[in-house]
Amino acid sequence: MGKANNPVNNSKPREKVSAFHVLLILIGANLMLLFAPDFGLLNSMLYIPDIYVWPATIGGLAMVVFGFRGFFKKA
């Protein structure tokens, strides 16, 4: 019987996931789901004026975008 081949080392470094950026993504997604105009969960139960809804939705979208920008880091 022949010898088994040694597994080839993976030369790519592992990538780390930043916990802060994961939290940014989760908080931003929750803001968008709760305060989306005409479709948000909190907005459908209570009447929330548009002066609060649009900035919360835009802020949630910005948090999601910035969260995904720094999601992976080289180890």
OpenMM code with the backbone's topology and positions (N, CA, C; nanometers):
from openmm import Vec3, app, unit

residues = "MET GLY LYS ALA ASN ASN PRO VAL ASN ASN SER LYS PRO ARG GLU LYS VAL SER ALA PHE HIS VAL LEU LEU ILE LEU ILE GLY ALA ASN LEU MET LEU LEU PHE ALA PRO ASP PHE GLY LEU LEU ASN SER MET LEU TYR ILE PRO ASP ILE TYR VAL TRP PRO ALA THR ILE GLY GLY LEU ALA MET VAL VAL PHE GLY PHE ARG GLY PHE PHE LYS LYS ALA".split()
positions = [
    Vec3(0.0831, -0.1173, 0.0000),
    Vec3(0.0000, 0.0000, 0.0000),
    Vec3(0.0876, 0.1236, 0.0000),
    Vec3(0.0494, 0.2238, -0.0743),
    Vec3(0.1288, 0.3465, -0.0839),
    Vec3(0.1039, 0.4390, 0.0340),
    Vec3(0.1921, 0.5335, 0.0496),
    Vec3(0.1769, 0.6328, 0.1562),
    Vec3(0.0674, 0.7331, 0.1202),
    Vec3(-0.0010, 0.7783, 0.2220),
    Vec3(-0.1036, 0.8812, 0.1998),
    Vec3(-0.0353, 1.0161, 0.1799),
    Vec3(-0.0875, 1.0955, 0.0916),
    Vec3(-0.0320, 1.2289, 0.0677),
    Vec3(-0.0615, 1.3199, 0.1850),
    Vec3(0.0351, 1.4041, 0.2195),
    Vec3(0.0130, 1.5025, 0.3246),
    Vec3(-0.0824, 1.6101, 0.2744),
    Vec3(-0.1696, 1.6583, 0.3619),
    Vec3(-0.2593, 1.7666, 0.3175),
    Vec3(-0.1789, 1.8918, 0.2851),
    Vec3(-0.2212, 1.9600, 0.1817),
    Vec3(-0.1527, 2.0814, 0.1379),
    Vec3(-0.1918, 2.1954, 0.2306),
    Vec3(-0.0930, 2.2714, 0.2750),
    Vec3(-0.1217, 2.3852, 0.3620),
    Vec3(-0.1915, 2.4945, 0.2832),
    Vec3(-0.2892, 2.5535, 0.3449),
    Vec3(-0.3584, 2.6660, 0.2832),
    Vec3(-0.2760, 2.7908, 0.3120),
    Vec3(-0.2246, 2.8534, 0.2089),
    Vec3(-0.1357, 2.9676, 0.2284),
    Vec3(-0.2107, 3.0985, 0.2526),
    Vec3(-0.3405, 3.0992, 0.2374),
    Vec3(-0.4167, 3.2214, 0.2605),
    Vec3(-0.4329, 3.2450, 0.4103),
    Vec3(-0.4133, 3.3676, 0.4550),
    Vec3(-0.4369, 3.3938, 0.5973),
    Vec3(-0.5872, 3.3961, 0.6273),
    Vec3(-0.6221, 3.3569, 0.7480),
    Vec3(-0.7627, 3.3577, 0.7864),
    Vec3(-0.8105, 3.5008, 0.8053),
    Vec3(-0.9367, 3.5215, 0.7804),
    Vec3(-0.9953, 3.6535, 0.7990),
    Vec3(-1.0762, 3.6537, 0.9276),
    Vec3(-1.0649, 3.7613, 1.0017),
    Vec3(-1.1400, 3.7758, 1.1252),
    Vec3(-1.2645, 3.8595, 1.0987),
    Vec3(-1.3678, 3.8305, 1.1726),
    Vec3(-1.4907, 3.9086, 1.1637),
    Vec3(-1.4936, 4.0026, 1.2831),
    Vec3(-1.5159, 4.1290, 1.2572),
    Vec3(-1.5181, 4.2294, 1.3622),
    Vec3(-1.6537, 4.2292, 1.4323),
    Vec3(-1.6515, 4.2140, 1.5643),
    Vec3(-1.7766, 4.2097, 1.6414),
    Vec3(-1.8474, 4.3454, 1.6389),
    Vec3(-1.7714, 4.4528, 1.6384),
    Vec3(-1.8314, 4.5866, 1.6328),
    Vec3(-1.9097, 4.6062, 1.5035),
    Vec3(-1.8542, 4.5601, 1.3925),
    Vec3(-1.9229, 4.5771, 1.2644),
    Vec3(-2.0460, 4.4869, 1.2542),
    Vec3(-2.0411, 4.3706, 1.3181),
    Vec3(-2.1600, 4.2849, 1.3223),
    Vec3(-2.2720, 4.3555, 1.3992),
    Vec3(-2.2374, 4.4188, 1.5102),
    Vec3(-2.3377, 4.4935, 1.5863),
    Vec3(-2.3931, 4.6107, 1.5063),
    Vec3(-2.3075, 4.6793, 1.4315),
    Vec3(-2.3563, 4.7882, 1.3458),
    Vec3(-2.4581, 4.7372, 1.2449),
    Vec3(-2.4302, 4.6236, 1.1843),
    Vec3(-2.5214, 4.5674, 1.0846),
    Vec3(-2.6542, 4.5301, 1.1497),
    Vec3(-2.6491, 4.4660, 1.2659),
    Vec3(-2.7731, 4.4233, 1.3320),
    Vec3(-2.8567, 4.5417, 1.3785),
    Vec3(-2.7948, 4.6419, 1.4372),
    Vec3(-2.8694, 4.7589, 1.4842),
    Vec3(-2.9278, 4.8364, 1.3668),
    Vec3(-2.8500, 4.8519, 1.2598),
    Vec3(-2.8999, 4.9219, 1.1415),
    Vec3(-3.0163, 4.8499, 1.0763),
    Vec3(-3.0088, 4.7173, 1.0692),
    Vec3(-3.1186, 4.6402, 1.0102),
    Vec3(-3.2443, 4.6498, 1.0964),
    Vec3(-3.2270, 4.6484, 1.2282),
    Vec3(-3.3430, 4.6636, 1.3167),
    Vec3(-3.4070, 4.8006, 1.3027),
    Vec3(-3.3258, 4.9046, 1.2915),
    Vec3(-3.3821, 5.0387, 1.2718),
    Vec3(-3.4629, 5.0456, 1.1428),
    Vec3(-3.4098, 4.9867, 1.0377),
    Vec3(-3.4817, 4.9901, 0.9100),
    Vec3(-3.6110, 4.9093, 0.9173),
    Vec3(-3.6089, 4.7937, 0.9842),
    Vec3(-3.7307, 4.7125, 0.9941),
    Vec3(-3.8368, 4.7764, 1.0833),
    Vec3(-3.7943, 4.8456, 1.1866),
    Vec3(-3.8914, 4.9060, 1.2768),
    Vec3(-3.9509, 5.0350, 1.2227),
    Vec3(-3.8695, 5.1188, 1.1609),
    Vec3(-3.9134, 5.2531, 1.1262),
    Vec3(-3.9373, 5.2774, 0.9773),
    Vec3(-3.9354, 5.1751, 0.8940),
    Vec3(-3.9563, 5.1967, 0.7506),
    Vec3(-4.0931, 5.2612, 0.7278),
    Vec3(-4.0970, 5.3668, 0.6471),
    Vec3(-4.2246, 5.4359, 0.6241),
    Vec3(-4.3275, 5.3442, 0.5577),
    Vec3(-4.4453, 5.3386, 0.6127),
    Vec3(-4.5603, 5.2621, 0.5643),
    Vec3(-4.5448, 5.1106, 0.5759),
    Vec3(-4.4263, 5.0574, 0.6060),
    Vec3(-4.4073, 4.9131, 0.6153),
    Vec3(-4.3420, 4.8682, 0.7453),
    Vec3(-4.2892, 4.9587, 0.8226),
    Vec3(-4.2169, 4.9218, 0.9436),
    Vec3(-4.3085, 4.8618, 1.0496),
    Vec3(-4.2522, 4.7737, 1.1306),
    Vec3(-4.3323, 4.7066, 1.2339),
    Vec3(-4.3824, 4.8044, 1.3387),
    Vec3(-4.2956, 4.8892, 1.3873),
    Vec3(-4.3355, 4.9863, 1.4885),
    Vec3(-4.4249, 5.0938, 1.4269),
    Vec3(-4.3990, 5.1271, 1.3031),
    Vec3(-4.4767, 5.2294, 1.2346),
    Vec3(-4.6175, 5.1792, 1.2016),
    Vec3(-4.6354, 5.0484, 1.1890),
    Vec3(-4.7687, 4.9971, 1.1587),
    Vec3(-4.8561, 4.9892, 1.2841),
    Vec3(-4.7932, 4.9759, 1.4021),
    Vec3(-4.8709, 4.9694, 1.5264),
    Vec3(-4.9041, 5.1083, 1.5801),
    Vec3(-4.8099, 5.1992, 1.5702),
    Vec3(-4.8264, 5.3349, 1.6222),
    Vec3(-4.8098, 5.4344, 1.5087),
    Vec3(-4.8689, 5.5495, 1.5246),
    Vec3(-4.8452, 5.6533, 1.4260),
    Vec3(-4.7197, 5.7299, 1.4676),
    Vec3(-4.6194, 5.7239, 1.3840),
    Vec3(-4.4948, 5.7960, 1.4087),
    Vec3(-4.4790, 5.8960, 1.2944),
    Vec3(-4.4622, 6.0233, 1.3250),
    Vec3(-4.4513, 6.1231, 1.2180),
    Vec3(-4.3281, 6.1000, 1.1293),
    Vec3(-4.3395, 6.1493, 1.0080),
    Vec3(-4.2330, 6.1301, 0.9098),
    Vec3(-4.1027, 6.1989, 0.9496),
    Vec3(-4.1102, 6.2968, 1.0360),
    Vec3(-3.9883, 6.3660, 1.0780),
    Vec3(-3.8955, 6.2715, 1.1564),
    Vec3(-3.9507, 6.1654, 1.2170),
    Vec3(-3.8703, 6.0670, 1.2892),
    Vec3(-3.8415, 5.9429, 1.2058),
    Vec3(-3.9320, 5.9091, 1.1158),
    Vec3(-3.9217, 5.7843, 1.0398),
    Vec3(-3.8093, 5.7899, 0.9374),
    Vec3(-3.8038, 5.8950, 0.8572),
    Vec3(-3.7031, 5.9010, 0.7513),
    Vec3(-3.5602, 5.9101, 0.8033),
    Vec3(-3.5301, 5.9922, 0.9032),
    Vec3(-3.3919, 5.9914, 0.9544),
    Vec3(-3.3520, 5.8569, 1.0167),
    Vec3(-3.4457, 5.7882, 1.0827),
    Vec3(-3.4136, 5.6583, 1.1410),
    Vec3(-3.3865, 5.5545, 1.0319),
    Vec3(-3.4627, 5.5580, 0.9243),
    Vec3(-3.4424, 5.4644, 0.8142),
    Vec3(-3.3106, 5.4921, 0.7429),
    Vec3(-3.2819, 5.6179, 0.7170),
    Vec3(-3.1559, 5.6540, 0.6506),
    Vec3(-3.0371, 5.6222, 0.7418),
    Vec3(-3.0524, 5.6484, 0.8714),
    Vec3(-2.9469, 5.6140, 0.9664),
    Vec3(-2.9223, 5.4637, 0.9734),
    Vec3(-3.0287, 5.3846, 0.9699),
    Vec3(-3.0145, 5.2391, 0.9688),
    Vec3(-2.9451, 5.1895, 0.8436),
    Vec3(-2.9793, 5.2471, 0.7296),
    Vec3(-2.9131, 5.2096, 0.6045),
    Vec3(-2.7648, 5.2463, 0.6081),
    Vec3(-2.7331, 5.3633, 0.6628),
    Vec3(-2.5931, 5.4040, 0.6745),
    Vec3(-2.5157, 5.3112, 0.7679),
    Vec3(-2.5788, 5.2689, 0.8768),
    Vec3(-2.5121, 5.1763, 0.9689),
    Vec3(-2.4854, 5.0411, 0.9026),
    Vec3(-2.5780, 4.9943, 0.8217),
    Vec3(-2.5579, 4.8676, 0.7515),
    Vec3(-2.4432, 4.8805, 0.6514),
    Vec3(-2.4402, 4.9902, 0.5771),
    Vec3(-2.3343, 5.0103, 0.4778),
    Vec3(-2.1977, 5.0181, 0.5452),
    Vec3(-2.1856, 5.0980, 0.6515),
    Vec3(-2.0572, 5.1102, 0.7202),
    Vec3(-2.0196, 4.9813, 0.7926),
    Vec3(-2.1184, 4.9042, 0.8346),
    Vec3(-2.0893, 4.7757, 0.8974),
    Vec3(-2.0303, 4.6760, 0.7998),
    Vec3(-2.0822, 4.6736, 0.6778),
    Vec3(-2.0289, 4.5815, 0.5777),
    Vec3(-1.8942, 4.6263, 0.5226),
    Vec3(-1.8643, 4.7558, 0.5317),
    Vec3(-1.7339, 4.8027, 0.4811),
    Vec3(-1.6171, 4.7466, 0.5618),
    Vec3(-1.6336, 4.7322, 0.6912),
    Vec3(-1.5243, 4.6839, 0.7743),
    Vec3(-1.5528, 4.5489, 0.8352),
    Vec3(-1.6340, 4.4692, 0.7699),
    Vec3(-1.6782, 4.3406, 0.8251),
    Vec3(-1.5631, 4.2406, 0.8388),
    Vec3(-1.4829, 4.2239, 0.7347),
    Vec3(-1.3718, 4.1298, 0.7367),
    Vec3(-1.2410, 4.2026, 0.7581),
    Vec3(-1.1535, 4.1427, 0.8385),
    Vec3(-1.0200, 4.1973, 0.8589),
    Vec3(-0.9198, 4.0855, 0.8397),
    Vec3(-0.8074, 4.1189, 0.7815),
    Vec3(-0.7009, 4.0195, 0.7629),
    Vec3(-0.6369, 3.9896, 0.8979),
    Vec3(-0.6108, 3.8634, 0.9225),
    Vec3(-0.5487, 3.8229, 1.0496),
    Vec3(-0.3983, 3.8216, 1.0358),
] * unit.nanometer
topology = app.Topology()
chain = topology.addChain("A")
for resn in residues:
    res = topology.addResidue(resn, chain)
    for name in ("N", "CA", "C"):
        topology.addAtom(name, app.Element.getBySymbol(name[0]), res)
